[in-house]
Amino acid sequence: MEVGSRKGNLAPLGFSPHLWSCKVTQSAGRTIASSLVVCLAVLFNPAGIAAGAEDSLSIDILQPQGLRYAGIYALREIDPGLTGAGVKFAVVSRSYTYVGDEPQNDYRPPVEHSCFKATQFTFHDDGELPAGISPHSTAICSVLFGEDPAAFHPDMGQFYYQGATPQAQANIYEFWHFLMNNVHGHSPPDADIIAAGIGSPLEDWWTRGIESLAEHYGIVVVAGIGNGADAYHTVLYPGAGANAIGVGVVDSVNTGNPVTNLAEFALAYPEHSSFGPTGNGRSKPDIVAPGNCLAAEVNEPNGFEPTGDWSSFSTPIVAGAIGLLVQKAKQDSDLGPAVSPKGGNCVIKAILLNSATKLPYWHKGQLQTDDDHLVPLDYIQGAGLLNAVGAYENLLAGQMEPGDVLTTGWDLNRLAGSDRPENVYKITIPEPADKQITATIAWNRHYERVYPFKAAAEKDENLRLEIWAVDPGNPSNNYLLDYSDSSVDNVEHIYVAADAAYTNYEIIVSFSGIDEKTEPDRGERYGLAWTVGDKPEADNIFLYDLNADGIVNEDDLVIALNNLLNSGNSPDTYLIGDIKPDGAIDAADLARILDQIQINRRADWHTEQEEKAG
């Protein structure tokens, strides 16, 4: 995440289808190198594909492995055509240097790098200064667009480097010129998705202008939320904005093995990932993703290096997953509303958050006992970890209007004023025991179309989300299972266990604070997503492995003791270690860690090599 300031109030901070069609597995006796040789051979013999190779390209030989962890490579195995083709990105990158108030246009990735050979870049600046290279932009663009089937790194040998959307259209905008040419004039970039690794701790005309573009044109805006307490980052705009998708970072595990650190991830931690609420009480981030990615090295045309755990590099992972959803929605007319200029960004946001995986310690708001109905998201995890496959399945389930619906689906709809304005979606769960219901709504806050893009608060509505357990034979047995009703957020999110005694449920979208005085012309467009799944794993090792080194030992007990001593110092404290959970770190939590020490609890990826000092 790049943070800077200007004038006191401005803080920016070729893919081959034959290659993918090649099906190779790193089976016994076959090295990574030989797998790549076979793949390259098929490139020059496409007929070999038709003969029907039966294996699939192993995602273990792909980099960045953060994409695997977030499900992007698995999604591409399900649907190999998802490469970002036909999707347009606007990647907003701040120049590396400024002279006075002028950016020096060194905001570009090095197009001569091996992973960009097939990428068609378009650069947007004033053209008056020579082009320069930005390491920050280089890493972001390689995670999004990179493609190199014969990449190499000294610590891991040869591998296949493949970004999230290697066939997408890559439009790279210099931050200042983007503000002046696109935001200030309310002229949207030619893009489906705006990805921004920039941030400011304060809302300003340009952050509101970006939100206005999202509202009025349905553009999905994805931005890093900030790099946590160690970087002195509060939640940063535009990621902290109402209409943007704010992204936090999940840390790599903490071992002495760099290969493992690039492949395995733990939790989002306040030290490295900024956490909410925002100054006006909004829940942020919206979602988290891995940040430590192997990315193109700016000074080596064939080199790659780890980025480290920064939200600038979790942002392109989330943006890339969205790019694949947008590609699919563009290909299928039945999914078209998900990319509608009138609210499509709300559908994508709802689907993305609804499908996210809850990591250990997920809890609405602060880590307290109350599952706050007035706070829709966890203040450090948001809705959870990006799950690209889950989002794809949620999208593919299709749009369903109010009434009887399947257990997974979505809708783009409008809530209109009436005596009792509400939209009701009825689902049936034949075997409700051990099932979890997730539902999410998102809608846009309203902003003027002209500078300084003031909030049009008079147009804003506040929506409420409810889930009811329903007894068709005896309505008196109906009861409110859960609800989400924030007074400040424009996202509502429910994650609740189904009642084993009830097979029928209603998901209800309504206005918050309904009464008989409701205006008839009251209305708000929203995106809704829902799904029913199995209850999650209840004993994840990262509940106890507090330093994320893959083994539960005395070091974790010391961390828990320190957290216990510090947990009451501030109402804003966000400390991990309440395993039970009962709202406090106490002797019961320490006892659970001791139990794990006694059984020598280790992660399945932990080896002696991981235990060695880095």
C-alpha positions as semicolon CSV with decimal commas, in nm:
position;residue;x (nm);y (nm);z (nm)
1;M;0,000;0,000;0,000
2;E;0,146;0,332;-0,104
3;V;0,067;0,634;0,109
4;G;0,179;0,988;0,042
5;S;0,051;1,342;0,040
6;R;0,007;1,625;-0,206
7;K;-0,099;1,982;-0,123
8;G;-0,188;1,871;0,228
9;N;-0,501;1,677;0,139
10;L;-0,414;1,429;-0,135
11;A;-0,266;1,092;-0,044
12;P;-0,214;0,847;-0,328
13;L;-0,019;0,627;-0,254
14;G;-0,006;-1,279;-2,329
15;F;-0,136;-1,583;-2,245
16;S;-0,151;-1,879;-2,489
17;P;-0,468;-2,089;-2,490
18;H;-0,259;-2,381;-2,613
19;L;-0,042;-2,353;-2,304
20;W;-0,340;-2,370;-2,075
21;S;-0,504;-2,648;-2,273
22;C;-0,188;-2,851;-2,221
23;K;-0,260;-3,094;-1,938
24;V;0,038;-3,194;-1,729
25;T;0,073;-3,350;-1,386
26;Q;0,385;-3,363;-1,171
27;S;0,349;-3,734;-1,101
28;A;0,605;-3,970;-0,952
29;G;0,927;-3,974;-1,147
30;R;0,843;-3,656;-1,338
31;T;1,013;-3,335;-1,231
32;I;0,874;-2,987;-1,260
33;A;1,119;-2,913;-1,537
34;S;1,014;-3,212;-1,743
35;S;0,649;-3,121;-1,690
36;L;0,718;-2,781;-1,836
37;V;0,904;-2,936;-2,129
38;V;0,601;-3,152;-2,204
39;C;0,375;-2,848;-2,180
40;L;0,590;-2,645;-2,414
41;A;0,604;-2,935;-2,655
42;V;0,227;-2,938;-2,679
43;L;0,238;-2,568;-2,759
44;F;0,401;-2,662;-3,086
45;N;0,180;-2,967;-3,134
46;P;-0,176;-2,857;-3,057
47;A;-0,306;-3,179;-3,207
48;G;-0,174;-3,352;-2,898
49;I;-0,447;-3,180;-2,701
50;A;-0,719;-3,336;-2,909
51;A;-0,567;-3,675;-2,836
52;G;-0,685;-3,614;-2,480
53;A;-0,419;-3,587;-2,213
54;E;-0,600;-3,709;-1,903
55;D;-0,417;-3,526;-1,627
56;S;-0,454;-3,164;-1,522
57;L;-0,188;-2,903;-1,465
58;S;-0,080;-2,937;-1,102
59;I;-0,148;-2,617;-0,911
60;D;0,151;-2,699;-0,691
61;I;0,393;-2,595;-0,967
62;L;0,219;-2,260;-1,018
63;Q;0,316;-1,926;-0,867
64;P;0,210;-1,706;-0,698
65;Q;0,087;-1,967;-0,452
66;G;-0,127;-1,703;-0,285
67;L;-0,360;-1,746;-0,584
68;R;-0,385;-2,116;-0,504
69;Y;-0,465;-2,043;-0,141
70;A;-0,745;-1,807;-0,246
71;G;-0,888;-2,067;-0,486
72;I;-0,806;-1,899;-0,817
73;Y;-0,601;-2,185;-0,961
74;A;-0,863;-2,437;-0,846
75;L;-1,128;-2,228;-1,019
76;R;-0,929;-2,235;-1,341
77;E;-0,913;-2,616;-1,315
78;I;-1,293;-2,618;-1,296
79;D;-1,331;-2,372;-1,585
80;P;-1,005;-2,355;-1,786
81;G;-1,142;-2,080;-2,009
82;L;-1,135;-1,832;-1,723
83;T;-0,824;-1,630;-1,803
84;G;-0,962;-1,277;-1,786
85;A;-1,022;-1,258;-2,160
86;G;-1,257;-0,972;-2,244
87;V;-1,220;-0,811;-1,900
88;K;-1,079;-0,459;-1,869
89;F;-0,883;-0,343;-1,566
90;A;-0,789;0,008;-1,464
91;V;-0,487;-0,036;-1,239
92;V;-0,421;0,293;-1,060
93;S;-0,056;0,331;-0,962
94;R;0,110;0,629;-0,800
95;S;0,431;0,756;-0,957
96;Y;0,740;0,650;-0,769
97;T;0,876;1,007;-0,758
98;Y;0,731;1,355;-0,777
99;V;0,906;1,683;-0,856
100;G;0,711;1,956;-0,690
101;D;0,352;1,870;-0,765
102;E;0,425;1,680;-1,084
103;P;0,443;1,301;-1,109
104;Q;0,745;1,184;-1,306
105;N;0,547;0,908;-1,478
106;D;0,759;0,635;-1,322
107;Y;0,447;0,438;-1,242
108;R;0,483;0,160;-1,499
109;P;0,577;-0,207;-1,486
110;P;0,875;-0,311;-1,702
111;V;0,710;-0,443;-2,018
112;E;1,030;-0,626;-2,113
113;H;1,004;-0,862;-1,815
114;S;0,956;-1,224;-1,914
115;C;0,618;-1,250;-1,740
116;F;0,478;-0,958;-1,944
117;K;0,575;-1,080;-2,290
118;A;0,215;-1,157;-2,383
119;T;0,053;-0,870;-2,189
120;Q;-0,084;-0,582;-2,391
121;F;-0,039;-0,278;-2,167
122;T;-0,203;0,057;-2,225
123;F;-0,057;0,347;-2,026
124;H;-0,245;0,662;-1,932
125;D;-0,047;0,976;-1,853
126;D;0,010;1,317;-2,009
127;G;0,294;1,188;-2,231
128;E;0,516;1,487;-2,157
129;L;0,775;1,307;-1,946
130;P;0,980;0,994;-2,018
131;A;0,828;0,672;-1,889
132;G;0,976;0,519;-1,575
133;I;0,941;0,198;-1,376
134;S;0,771;0,144;-1,039
135;P;0,853;-0,166;-0,829
136;H;0,510;-0,133;-0,668
137;S;0,326;-0,133;-1,000
138;T;0,549;-0,414;-1,126
139;A;0,446;-0,648;-0,845
140;I;0,076;-0,563;-0,873
141;C;0,070;-0,614;-1,249
142;S;0,258;-0,943;-1,232
143;V;0,007;-1,083;-0,981
144;L;-0,276;-0,975;-1,211
145;F;-0,140;-1,025;-1,563
146;G;0,189;-1,218;-1,543
147;E;0,254;-1,530;-1,752
148;D;0,586;-1,718;-1,772
149;P;0,583;-2,097;-1,816
150;A;0,957;-2,131;-1,754
151;A;1,012;-1,903;-1,455
152;F;1,291;-1,966;-1,204
153;H;1,385;-1,868;-0,850
154;P;1,695;-1,991;-0,662
155;D;1,492;-2,106;-0,359
156;M;1,233;-2,307;-0,551
157;G;1,382;-2,395;-0,887
158;Q;1,168;-2,383;-1,199
159;F;0,795;-2,315;-1,188
160;Y;0,506;-2,191;-1,398
161;Y;0,425;-1,828;-1,322
162;Q;0,065;-1,735;-1,392
163;G;-0,122;-1,430;-1,269
164;A;-0,491;-1,419;-1,190
165;T;-0,609;-1,279;-1,526
166;P;-0,328;-1,320;-1,781
167;Q;-0,551;-1,246;-2,081
168;A;-0,726;-0,939;-1,939
169;Q;-0,681;-0,594;-2,089
170;A;-0,426;-0,410;-1,874
171;N;-0,485;-0,034;-1,856
172;I;-0,237;0,132;-1,620
173;Y;-0,324;0,479;-1,492
174;E;-0,094;0,721;-1,313
175;F;-0,274;0,828;-0,999
176;W;-0,265;1,206;-1,045
177;H;-0,368;1,189;-1,410
178;F;-0,644;0,943;-1,317
179;L;-0,782;1,192;-1,068
180;M;-0,765;1,486;-1,305
181;N;-0,881;1,311;-1,624
182;N;-1,130;1,059;-1,490
183;V;-1,239;1,134;-1,135
184;H;-1,255;1,514;-1,139
185;G;-1,449;1,518;-1,465
186;H;-1,664;1,219;-1,366
187;S;-1,547;1,036;-1,677
188;P;-1,518;0,665;-1,601
189;P;-1,216;0,474;-1,729
190;D;-1,279;0,213;-1,996
191;A;-1,277;-0,064;-1,739
192;D;-1,488;-0,321;-1,561
193;I;-1,272;-0,311;-1,248
194;I;-1,065;-0,039;-1,084
195;A;-0,779;-0,185;-0,877
196;A;-0,598;0,063;-0,655
197;G;-0,294;-0,003;-0,435
198;I;-0,305;0,352;-0,301
199;G;-0,452;0,503;0,011
200;S;-0,525;0,806;0,225
201;P;-0,635;0,813;0,589
202;L;-0,887;1,086;0,508
203;E;-1,194;1,101;0,291
204;D;-1,154;1,370;0,023
205;W;-1,316;1,487;-0,300
206;W;-1,129;1,225;-0,501
207;T;-1,227;0,935;-0,274
208;R;-1,591;1,044;-0,300
209;G;-1,544;1,086;-0,675
210;I;-1,431;0,724;-0,707
211;E;-1,735;0,612;-0,507
212;S;-1,954;0,820;-0,737
213;L;-1,809;0,637;-1,039
214;A;-1,889;0,304;-0,873
215;E;-2,245;0,411;-0,800
216;H;-2,334;0,567;-1,133
217;Y;-2,154;0,325;-1,367
218;G;-2,154;-0,003;-1,176
219;I;-1,772;-0,025;-1,183
220;V;-1,624;-0,257;-0,921
221;V;-1,364;-0,069;-0,714
222;V;-1,108;-0,278;-0,523
223;A;-0,851;-0,113;-0,295
224;G;-0,615;-0,210;-0,015
225;I;-0,724;-0,114;0,334
226;G;-0,376;-0,043;0,475
227;N;-0,078;-0,222;0,627
228;G;-0,170;-0,223;0,994
229;A;-0,032;-0,089;1,318
230;D;0,332;-0,158;1,233
231;A;0,300;0,078;0,934
232;Y;0,091;0,327;1,136
233;H;-0,194;0,281;0,888
234;T;-0,550;0,342;0,990
235;V;-0,812;0,220;0,744
236;L;-0,732;0,395;0,417
237;Y;-0,952;0,541;0,144
238;P;-1,069;0,458;-0,119
239;G;-1,079;0,104;0,030
240;A;-1,252;0,245;0,337
241;G;-1,524;0,395;0,118
242;A;-1,882;0,273;0,123
243;N;-1,899;0,161;-0,242
244;A;-1,550;0,010;-0,266
245;I;-1,435;-0,340;-0,175
246;G;-1,168;-0,284;0,091
247;V;-0,906;-0,560;0,109
248;G;-0,701;-0,666;0,411
249;V;-0,404;-0,901;0,410
250;V;-0,364;-1,255;0,543
251;D;-0,006;-1,311;0,662
252;S;0,222;-1,584;0,539
253;V;0,313;-1,846;0,795
254;N;0,626;-1,774;0,994
255;T;0,890;-2,036;0,914
256;G;1,249;-2,051;0,804
257;N;1,152;-2,201;0,469
258;P;1,076;-1,935;0,205
259;V;0,895;-2,188;-0,016
260;T;0,653;-2,273;0,264
261;N;0,607;-1,906;0,349
262;L;0,493;-1,839;-0,008
263;A;0,248;-2,130;-0,007
264;E;0,088;-2,135;0,339
265;F;-0,100;-1,856;0,514
266;A;-0,237;-1,797;0,861
267;L;-0,461;-1,508;0,971
268;A;-0,503;-1,136;0,927
269;Y;-0,317;-0,964;1,211
270;P;-0,358;-0,604;1,332
271;E;0,016;-0,553;1,305
272;H;0,010;-0,595;0,926
273;S;-0,352;-0,545;0,820
274;S;-0,544;-0,230;0,909
275;F;-0,872;-0,287;1,089
276;G;-1,197;-0,109;1,148
277;P;-1,412;0,058;1,228
278;T;-1,361;0,363;1,010
279;G;-1,391;0,709;1,160
280;N;-1,765;0,710;1,088
281;G;-1,814;0,360;1,229
282;R;-1,822;0,164;0,904
283;S;-1,705;-0,199;0,908
284;K;-1,385;-0,248;0,711
285;P;-1,215;-0,436;0,554
286;D;-1,473;-0,618;0,343
287;I;-1,257;-0,922;0,273
288;V;-0,900;-1,048;0,321
289;A;-0,657;-1,235;0,096
290;P;-0,291;-1,343;0,094
291;G;-0,043;-1,063;0,032
292;N;0,296;-1,235;0,012
293;C;0,326;-1,325;-0,356
294;L;0,616;-1,417;-0,577
295;A;0,620;-1,125;-0,819
296;A;0,831;-0,988;-1,102
297;E;1,158;-0,830;-0,995
298;V;1,192;-0,482;-1,135
299;N;1,566;-0,493;-1,211
300;E;1,588;-0,850;-1,343
301;P;1,402;-0,923;-1,669
302;N;1,366;-1,291;-1,572
303;G;1,370;-1,253;-1,192
304;F;1,104;-1,297;-0,927
305;E;1,098;-1,203;-0,560
306;P;0,851;-1,221;-0,268
307;T;0,645;-0,910;-0,206
308;G;0,593;-0,950;0,167
309;D;0,265;-0,927;0,357
310;W;0,119;-0,602;0,222
311;S;-0,236;-0,514;0,130
312;S;-0,120;-0,371;-0,205
313;F;-0,060;-0,729;-0,316
314;S;-0,367;-0,890;-0,161
315;T;-0,567;-0,634;-0,361
316;P;-0,478;-0,774;-0,709
317;I;-0,564;-1,125;-0,588
318;V;-0,915;-1,009;-0,498
319;A;-0,940;-0,795;-0,812
320;G;-0,825;-1,092;-1,022
321;A;-1,090;-1,321;-0,874
322;I;-1,350;-1,057;-0,952
323;G;-1,214;-1,040;-1,307
324;L;-1,286;-1,410;-1,352
325;L;-1,642;-1,365;-1,222
326;V;-1,693;-1,070;-1,457
327;Q;-1,563;-1,275;-1,751
328;K;-1,809;-1,554;-1,672
329;A;-2,099;-1,312;-1,631
330;K;-2,019;-1,150;-1,965
331;Q;-2,018;-1,489;-2,137
332;D;-2,361;-1,595;-2,009
333;S;-2,658;-1,366;-2,071
334;D;-2,842;-1,521;-1,776
335;L;-2,566;-1,388;-1,550
336;G;-2,562;-1,047;-1,718
337;P;-2,722;-0,851;-1,431
338;A;-2,409;-0,922;-1,225
339;V;-2,219;-0,685;-1,455
340;S;-2,501;-0,435;-1,507
341;P;-2,397;-0,068;-1,500
342;K;-2,695;-0,022;-1,270
343;G;-2,591;-0,204;-0,956
344;G;-2,375;-0,485;-1,090
345;N;-2,098;-0,382;-0,851
346;C;-2,339;-0,452;-0,563
347;V;-2,403;-0,805;-0,688
348;I;-2,031;-0,880;-0,723
349;K;-1,962;-0,741;-0,376
350;A;-2,245;-0,944;-0,222
351;I;-2,130;-1,266;-0,390
352;L;-1,767;-1,210;-0,296
353;L;-1,844;-1,146;0,071
354;N;-2,110;-1,415;0,092
355;S;-1,870;-1,686;-0,028
356;A;-1,573;-1,583;0,190
357;T;-1,426;-1,842;0,427
358;K;-1,434;-1,760;0,796
359;L;-1,088;-1,790;0,952
360;P;-1,032;-1,867;1,321
361;Y;-1,150;-1,588;1,552
362;W;-1,395;-1,447;1,296
363;H;-1,654;-1,246;1,481
364;K;-1,870;-0,948;1,396
365;G;-1,711;-0,628;1,520
366;Q;-1,462;-0,658;1,805
367;L;-1,359;-0,985;1,968
368;Q;-1,632;-0,980;2,231
369;T;-1,904;-1,220;2,341
370;D;-2,186;-1,044;2,163
371;D;-2,235;-1,134;1,797
372;D;-2,328;-0,776;1,722
373;H;-2,637;-0,742;1,505
374;L;-2,546;-0,378;1,444
375;V;-2,201;-0,457;1,297
376;P;-2,212;-0,669;0,980
377;L;-1,844;-0,772;0,947
378;D;-1,539;-0,868;1,150
379;Y;-1,322;-0,560;1,202
380;I;-1,008;-0,734;1,077
381;Q;-1,130;-1,022;0,858
382;G;-1,430;-0,851;0,703
383;A;-1,650;-1,131;0,571
384;G;-1,348;-1,364;0,571
385;L;-1,088;-1,506;0,333
386;L;-1,143;-1,479;-0,042
387;N;-1,284;-1,806;-0,177
388;A;-1,276;-1,785;-0,557
389;V;-1,440;-2,123;-0,612
390;G;-1,720;-2,044;-0,368
391;A;-1,781;-1,709;-0,537
392;Y;-1,793;-1,877;-0,879
393;E;-2,045;-2,135;-0,756
394;N;-2,256;-1,862;-0,597
395;L;-2,254;-1,669;-0,927
396;L;-2,333;-1,977;-1,138
397;A;-2,632;-2,064;-0,919
398;G;-2,799;-1,776;-1,098
399;Q;-3,031;-1,486;-1,036
400;M;-3,352;-1,566;-0,850
401;E;-3,631;-1,323;-0,774
402;P;-3,822;-1,311;-0,443
403;G;-4,032;-1,617;-0,376
404;D;-3,925;-1,981;-0,365
405;V;-3,552;-2,003;-0,443
406;L;-3,273;-2,261;-0,431
407;T;-3,033;-2,281;-0,137
408;T;-2,767;-2,091;-0,331
409;G;-2,831;-1,790;-0,552
410;W;-2,829;-1,413;-0,592
411;D;-3,047;-1,128;-0,702
412;L;-3,020;-0,771;-0,830
413;N;-3,340;-0,606;-0,723
414;R;-3,500;-0,293;-0,590
415;L;-3,679;-0,244;-0,264
416;A;-3,977;-0,013;-0,316
417;G;-4,192;0,176;-0,070
418;S;-4,529;0,035;0,041
419;D;-4,718;-0,031;0,363
420;R;-4,469;-0,309;0,444
421;P;-4,190;-0,296;0,186
422;E;-3,989;-0,615;0,193
423;N;-3,862;-0,881;-0,045
424;V;-3,881;-1,239;0,080
425;Y;-3,669;-1,528;-0,049
426;K;-3,786;-1,872;0,068
427;I;-3,543;-2,164;0,093
428;T;-3,584;-2,525;0,199
429;I;-3,302;-2,722;0,364
430;P;-3,399;-3,091;0,363
431;E;-3,136;-3,187;0,623
432;P;-3,068;-2,875;0,829
433;A;-2,853;-3,035;1,097
434;D;-2,492;-2,908;1,085
435;K;-2,574;-2,659;0,809
436;Q;-2,471;-2,297;0,800
437;I;-2,677;-2,024;0,628
438;T;-2,498;-1,723;0,486
439;A;-2,672;-1,420;0,336
440;T;-2,530;-1,083;0,229
441;I;-2,676;-0,765;0,084
442;A;-2,483;-0,470;-0,057
443;W;-2,606;-0,141;-0,199
444;N;-2,448;0,186;-0,306
445;R;-2,430;0,505;-0,109
446;H;-2,522;0,804;-0,323
447;Y;-2,293;1,087;-0,436
448;E;-2,328;1,383;-0,667
449;R;-2,185;1,356;-1,018
450;V;-1,988;1,682;-1,003
451;Y;-1,688;1,802;-0,805
452;P;-1,653;1,789;-0,503
453;F;-1,889;1,489;-0,517
454;K;-2,080;1,560;-0,201
455;A;-2,267;1,276;-0,040
456;A;-2,632;1,282;-0,145
457;A;-2,743;1,161;0,196
458;E;-3,106;1,244;0,129
459;K;-3,110;0,963;-0,128
460;D;-2,953;0,704;0,100
461;E;-3,162;0,426;0,245
462;N;-3,072;0,188;0,524
463;L;-3,158;-0,176;0,459
464;R;-3,210;-0,459;0,704
465;L;-3,143;-0,830;0,650
466;E;-3,326;-1,102;0,842
467;I;-3,339;-1,483;0,840
468;W;-3,648;-1,648;0,983
469;A;-3,704;-2,011;1,072
470;V;-4,052;-2,095;0,940
471;D;-4,307;-2,359;1,036
472;P;-4,555;-2,380;0,743
473;G;-4,799;-2,581;0,952
474;N;-4,802;-2,341;1,245
475;P;-4,690;-1,982;1,180
476;S;-4,691;-1,912;1,553
477;N;-4,374;-2,122;1,570
478;N;-4,190;-1,892;1,329
479;Y;-3,901;-1,706;1,487
480;L;-3,625;-1,464;1,392
481;L;-3,310;-1,675;1,360
482;D;-3,072;-1,382;1,305
483;Y;-3,060;-1,030;1,162
484;S;-2,809;-0,765;1,053
485;D;-2,906;-0,400;1,076
486;S;-2,617;-0,154;1,087
487;S;-2,706;0,214;1,099
488;V;-2,394;0,321;0,905
489;D;-2,291;0,036;0,673
490;N;-2,427;-0,034;0,327
491;V;-2,350;-0,404;0,368
492;E;-2,544;-0,648;0,585
493;H;-2,412;-0,997;0,648
494;I;-2,553;-1,300;0,833
495;Y;-2,362;-1,619;0,908
496;V;-2,573;-1,846;1,126
497;A;-2,630;-2,213;1,200
498;A;-2,955;-2,359;1,071
499;D;-3,199;-2,495;1,329
500;A;-3,208;-2,875;1,305
501;A;-3,582;-2,866;1,379
502;Y;-3,666;-2,639;1,083
503;T;-3,639;-2,713;0,712
504;N;-3,799;-2,390;0,588
505;Y;-3,641;-2,046;0,608
506;E;-3,707;-1,696;0,478
507;I;-3,441;-1,442;0,389
508;I;-3,602;-1,099;0,416
509;V;-3,468;-0,771;0,279
510;S;-3,649;-0,466;0,416
511;F;-3,595;-0,105;0,507
512;S;-3,456;-0,045;0,853
513;G;-3,699;0,130;1,085
514;I;-4,016;0,060;0,887
515;D;-4,333;0,230;1,005
516;E;-4,667;0,335;0,860
517;K;-4,524;0,671;0,752
518;T;-4,304;0,518;0,483
519;E;-4,303;0,728;0,166
520;P;-4,453;0,545;-0,138
521;D;-4,163;0,648;-0,364
522;R;-3,898;0,522;-0,125
523;G;-3,661;0,282;-0,300
524;E;-3,312;0,133;-0,313
525;R;-3,137;-0,103;-0,555
526;Y;-2,942;-0,383;-0,390
527;G;-2,742;-0,696;-0,462
528;L;-2,821;-1,004;-0,255
529;A;-2,636;-1,337;-0,231
530;W;-2,707;-1,640;-0,017
531;T;-2,592;-1,998;0,027
532;V;-2,626;-2,299;0,257
533;G;-2,316;-2,500;0,341
534;D;-2,167;-2,736;0,595
535;K;-2,048;-2,608;0,930
536;P;-1,678;-2,518;0,917
537;E;-1,386;-2,691;1,081
538;A;-1,396;-2,613;1,451
539;D;-1,037;-2,693;1,549
540;N;-0,809;-2,503;1,312
541;I;-0,447;-2,505;1,430
542;F;-0,426;-2,124;1,408
543;L;-0,656;-2,102;1,707
544;Y;-0,354;-2,216;1,910
545;D;-0,049;-2,154;1,689
546;L;-0,043;-1,784;1,770
547;N;0,293;-1,715;1,603
548;A;0,197;-1,915;1,291
549;D;0,514;-2,125;1,277
550;G;0,328;-2,452;1,228
551;I;0,378;-2,594;1,577
552;V;0,200;-2,525;1,906
553;N;0,460;-2,480;2,179
554;E;0,565;-2,261;2,469
555;D;0,613;-1,961;2,238
556;D;0,240;-1,956;2,173
557;L;0,165;-1,980;2,543
558;V;0,383;-1,673;2,606
559;I;0,194;-1,479;2,337
560;A;-0,138;-1,576;2,494
561;L;-0,016;-1,464;2,837
562;N;0,093;-1,128;2,696
563;N;-0,241;-1,086;2,522
564;L;-0,420;-1,171;2,844
565;L;-0,228;-0,897;3,027
566;N;-0,293;-0,641;2,749
567;S;-0,650;-0,729;2,658
568;G;-0,807;-0,479;2,897
569;N;-0,590;-0,181;2,813
570;S;-0,818;-0,029;2,551
571;P;-1,174;-0,075;2,427
572;D;-1,027;-0,084;2,076
573;T;-0,791;-0,372;2,154
574;Y;-0,808;-0,651;1,901
575;L;-0,610;-0,942;2,046
576;I;-0,612;-1,302;1,936
577;G;-0,626;-1,584;2,190
578;D;-0,986;-1,610;2,312
579;I;-1,018;-1,971;2,202
580;K;-1,325;-2,069;2,403
581;P;-1,472;-1,801;2,308
582;D;-1,622;-1,612;2,600
583;G;-1,513;-1,255;2,535
584;A;-1,184;-1,265;2,725
585;I;-0,847;-1,437;2,719
586;D;-0,837;-1,636;3,042
587;A;-0,715;-1,953;3,211
588;A;-0,948;-2,169;3,003
589;D;-0,780;-2,047;2,683
590;L;-0,432;-2,106;2,825
591;A;-0,535;-2,459;2,923
592;R;-0,642;-2,532;2,566
593;I;-0,303;-2,422;2,436
594;L;-0,134;-2,642;2,695
595;D;-0,343;-2,937;2,572
596;Q;-0,218;-2,879;2,218
597;I;0,142;-2,854;2,339
598;Q;0,110;-3,187;2,515
599;I;-0,007;-3,365;2,198
600;N;0,270;-3,192;1,996
601;R;0,018;-3,030;1,761
602;R;0,172;-2,943;1,423
603;A;0,041;-2,822;1,091
604;D;0,040;-3,082;0,814
605;W;0,297;-2,874;0,622
606;H;0,534;-2,842;0,919
607;T;0,873;-3,014;0,890
608;E;1,212;-2,972;1,054
609;Q;1,308;-2,742;0,770
610;E;1,024;-2,506;0,861
611;E;1,140;-2,511;1,224
612;K;1,490;-2,391;1,141
613;A;1,564;-2,024;1,184
614;G;1,524;-1,822;0,868
